[in-house]
Amino acid sequence: MIRKGIILAGGKGTRMSPLTKAVNKQLLPIYDKPLIYYPLSILMLAKIRDILIIINKGQLQQYKKLIPNGKNLGLKITFKEQDKPRGLPDAFILGEKFINKENVAMILGDNFFYGQNLSKLLKDCAQLKQGAKIVLHNVQNPELFGVAKINPKNKKILKIVEKPKKYISNQAITGLYFFDKNVVNYAKKLKPSKRGELEIVDLINQYKKKNKISAEFIGRGGAWLDTGSISDYYKTSAFVQAIENRQGFKIACLEEIALNKKWISSKQIKNSIKFYGNCDYSKYLKKLI
């Protein structure tokens, strides 16, 4: 069972400059909530309550204004500052003390997931005992992603390639990963790629070599969006707006998830309403109690 999770919320967000020159990308709004709420909600749906958020140096106070320590959500949230990006696997090296030789999940701070069966998928992934598990999703342009080739008979991962020049599959590796306690040692053994960073594909391949990796799939009714570019960022915001306005519930309402899981009571909801003030989000919280 995975009880710890990491959100990688550092990086310069250069694809969204100049918006990200003064504000961290994960603090910008996706419709009516900060982007960071969405990956945080995914870990919560996986029943992960001990969470490390890795952020850029100098941005700690911005995050603490929004998410002080997680107590209001029944969580334990800690922060770790990163002086510069060194690749995704660096999160496990930075988070070694936090991981403390336990299994761990990691989600990228700019990834958005949605789907009817998403909660079940997340719970299944969180049951990981050993090895690694990645989450895959069909894409139309696999040359832009890390891609996994799968044996259709047993869903075994045959090959993993970063941004393949030749087509091998349309199954993209999303920014959600589940690893056993060996991930820190594997990350430490990685060497930087040509672009000078540690690569997540190289880390995944360490597990593949030992035949200790499996995959889960986001079905046709689900969505995975990378909000790293201006275009995708606004597409995601429009998607959330359309779903919420049509169906009347909020995606990534952290307090609602915590209340449903009985991590908090109506008292914490009332405190959150005071914290947010007079807004639509508060009005939604009032309906919960």
C-alpha positions in Angstrom: 0.0 0.0 0.0 1.4 3.4 -1.0 0.9 6.0 1.7 3.2 8.7 0.5 3.0 10.9 -2.5 5.1 13.6 -4.2 3.9 16.5 -6.3 6.6 17.9 -8.5 5.7 21.6 -8.8 9.0 23.2 -9.6 10.4 24.1 -13.0 10.5 27.5 -14.8 7.3 27.1 -16.8 9.0 28.7 -19.8 6.4 27.5 -22.2 3.9 29.8 -20.5 6.1 32.8 -20.1 5.6 35.7 -19.3 2.7 34.5 -17.1 5.1 32.4 -15.1 7.8 35.0 -14.6 6.2 36.2 -11.3 3.9 33.3 -10.4 4.5 29.6 -10.2 2.6 27.8 -12.9 0.9 25.5 -10.4 -0.6 28.6 -8.6 -2.3 29.9 -11.7 -6.0 29.1 -12.0 -7.6 26.3 -14.0 -11.1 27.7 -14.2 -12.0 28.3 -10.5 -9.2 26.6 -8.6 -5.4 26.8 -8.5 -3.7 24.2 -10.8 -2.0 22.6 -7.8 -5.5 21.5 -6.5 -5.9 19.0 -9.4 -2.8 16.8 -8.8 -3.3 17.1 -5.1 -6.9 15.7 -5.5 -5.5 12.7 -7.5 -3.3 11.7 -4.6 -6.2 12.2 -2.2 -8.4 9.9 -4.4 -5.7 7.3 -4.1 -6.0 7.6 -0.3 -2.6 9.1 0.0 -2.4 11.5 2.9 1.3 12.1 3.5 2.4 14.5 0.7 5.6 16.3 -0.2 5.3 19.2 -2.7 8.6 20.1 -4.4 8.7 23.8 -5.4 11.1 26.4 -6.7 13.3 28.2 -4.3 11.8 31.4 -3.0 8.1 30.4 -3.6 7.4 28.7 -0.2 5.4 31.5 1.2 3.1 31.7 -1.8 2.2 28.0 -1.3 1.8 28.3 2.4 -0.8 31.1 2.0 -2.8 28.6 0.0 -1.9 25.2 1.6 -0.3 25.8 5.0 0.1 22.2 6.2 -2.8 20.1 5.0 -4.5 19.8 8.5 -7.6 21.4 7.1 -7.9 18.5 4.7 -6.9 15.7 7.0 -3.5 15.6 5.3 0.1 16.0 6.2 1.8 18.3 3.7 5.4 19.3 3.7 7.4 21.4 1.2 10.9 21.0 -0.3 12.6 23.8 -2.2 14.5 22.9 -5.4 17.2 25.4 -6.5 17.0 24.3 -10.2 15.3 21.6 -12.3 17.4 18.4 -12.7 14.8 16.1 -14.2 11.9 14.3 -12.8 13.8 11.5 -11.0 15.6 14.2 -9.0 12.3 14.4 -7.0 13.1 11.0 -5.4 16.7 12.1 -4.5 15.4 15.4 -3.0 12.6 13.5 -1.2 14.8 10.6 0.2 14.2 11.5 3.8 10.5 11.9 3.2 10.2 8.6 1.3 12.1 6.9 4.2 12.4 3.5 2.4 8.7 3.3 1.7 6.8 2.9 -1.6 5.8 6.3 -3.1 3.6 7.8 -5.8 4.6 10.9 -7.9 2.5 13.2 -10.0 3.6 16.1 -12.0 2.1 19.4 -10.8 0.8 20.4 -14.3 -1.0 17.2 -15.1 -4.8 16.9 -15.2 -6.7 13.6 -14.9 -10.4 13.0 -15.2 -12.6 10.0 -15.6 -15.5 8.0 -14.3 -13.4 5.0 -13.2 -10.4 7.1 -12.1 -10.9 6.5 -8.4 -10.8 2.7 -8.8 -7.7 3.0 -11.0 -5.9 5.1 -8.4 -6.9 2.8 -5.6 -5.6 -0.2 -7.6 -2.3 1.6 -8.3 -1.9 2.5 -4.7 -2.0 -1.2 -3.8 1.5 -1.6 -5.3 3.8 -3.8 -3.1 6.9 -4.0 -5.3 8.2 -2.9 -8.7 6.6 0.1 -10.5 3.4 1.0 -12.2 2.8 3.6 -14.9 -0.4 5.1 -16.2 -0.9 5.2 -20.0 -3.3 7.1 -22.2 -3.9 7.1 -25.9 -2.7 10.2 -27.8 -2.8 11.3 -31.4 0.8 12.6 -31.5 2.9 10.0 -29.7 6.1 11.6 -31.1 5.7 14.3 -28.4 5.7 12.0 -25.4 7.4 9.1 -23.7 5.6 6.1 -25.2 5.2 2.4 -24.1 4.8 -0.5 -26.5 2.5 -3.1 -25.0 1.9 -6.8 -25.7 -1.9 -6.8 -26.5 -2.3 -10.3 -25.1 -0.9 -9.8 -21.6 -0.5 -6.0 -21.5 3.2 -6.5 -20.7 5.5 -3.5 -21.5 7.8 -4.5 -24.3 9.5 -1.2 -25.0 9.7 2.4 -23.7 10.9 5.2 -25.9 11.1 9.0 -25.2 9.6 11.0 -28.1 10.0 8.2 -30.7 10.9 9.3 -34.3 9.3 6.1 -35.6 5.9 5.0 -34.6 5.9 2.2 -32.0 2.6 2.9 -30.1 0.1 5.6 -29.3 0.2 4.8 -25.5 1.7 7.8 -23.9 3.2 7.7 -20.4 1.3 10.2 -18.3 2.8 12.2 -15.4 1.6 9.8 -12.7 3.9 7.1 -11.4 3.9 4.5 -8.6 7.3 3.1 -7.3 8.5 0.8 -4.6 11.1 1.7 -2.0 14.0 1.0 -4.5 13.2 4.1 -6.5 15.7 6.4 -4.6 18.6 4.0 -5.2 17.7 3.7 -8.9 17.4 7.5 -9.3 20.8 8.0 -7.7 22.4 5.7 -10.3 21.0 7.5 -13.3 23.3 9.7 -15.4 22.1 13.0 -17.0 20.9 12.8 -20.6 22.2 15.0 -23.4 20.0 17.8 -22.2 21.7 17.6 -18.8 18.8 16.2 -16.8 17.8 12.9 -15.3 15.1 11.3 -17.4 12.0 9.5 -16.1 12.1 7.1 -19.0 15.6 5.9 -17.9 14.3 5.4 -14.4 11.3 3.4 -15.6 13.6 1.3 -17.8 15.6 0.3 -14.6 12.4 -1.5 -13.5 11.7 -2.9 -16.9 15.1 -4.5 -17.0 14.2 -6.4 -13.9 10.7 -7.2 -15.3 9.1 -5.3 -12.4 6.9 -2.9 -14.1 3.2 -2.9 -15.1 0.7 -0.5 -16.6 -2.8 0.8 -16.0 -4.8 2.5 -18.7 -7.1 5.5 -18.7 -10.0 4.4 -20.7 -11.9 6.1 -23.5 -14.1 7.9 -21.1 -11.2 9.4 -19.3 -9.0 12.4 -20.0 -5.4 13.3 -19.4 -4.2 16.8 -20.2 -0.8 18.4 -19.8 -1.3 22.0 -19.0 2.3 23.0 -19.7 1.6 25.1 -22.8 -0.7 28.2 -23.1 -3.0 26.3 -25.5 -3.4 23.2 -23.4 -3.7 25.3 -20.3 -6.8 27.1 -21.6 -8.2 24.0 -23.1 -8.1 22.3 -19.7 -9.7 25.3 -18.0 -12.5 25.2 -20.6 -12.9 21.5 -20.1 -13.3 22.0 -16.3 -15.8 24.8 -16.8 -17.9 22.8 -19.2 -18.1 19.7 -16.9 -18.8 21.7 -13.7 -21.4 23.9 -15.2 -23.2 21.0 -16.9 -23.1 18.5 -14.0 -23.2 20.8 -11.0 -20.3 19.3 -9.1 -16.7 20.5 -8.8 -13.7 18.7 -10.1 -10.8 18.6 -7.5 -12.7 20.1 -4.6 -10.2 19.0 -1.9 -12.6 19.6 1.0 -15.3 17.4 -0.6 -12.9 14.5 -1.1 -11.6 14.8 2.5 -15.2 15.0 3.8 -16.3 12.0 1.8 -13.4 10.0 3.1 -14.2 11.1 6.6 -10.8 12.7 7.1 -12.4 16.0 8.2 -15.8 17.0 9.6 -18.2 19.8 8.9 -16.2 22.0 11.3 -13.2 22.0 8.9 -15.6 22.8 6.0 -16.9 25.8 7.9 -13.3 27.0 8.5 -12.5 26.6 4.8 -15.5 28.7 3.9 -14.2 31.5 6.2 -10.7 31.0 4.6 -11.9 31.4 1.0 -14.4 34.1 1.7 -17.5 35.0 -0.3 -17.0 33.2 -3.6 -18.6 30.4 -5.7 -16.2 27.8 -4.2 -17.4 28.7 -0.7 -21.1 28.5 -1.8 -20.3 25.0 -3.1 -18.8 24.0 0.2 -21.9 25.2 2.0 -24.0 22.8 0.0 -21.8 19.9 1.3 -22.9 20.5 4.9 
